[in-house]
């Protein structure tokens, strides 16, 4: 989950990305298209440029890790961390009860 709130809906993002990709030829360069469209929708040019790059990665036109795979990796890392914590708790509990059993037998 993002730490900041998303001001723009996915539909607005998709439309802005499409406008940049379609308008690249008319503006002469991608950056000029990004500057023009970002001013129209009210976002920072770098933000829109990041959206365009992410869309290209997701569509396979640019090298990188697609959003779906990155989200899956995050979920697996979180699950792995939780399982390690659970194993550590079980290890400590096992040692505690083993010591308690030894103390009980020695009396």
Beta strands, then each sheet from edge to edge (+ up, - down):
end
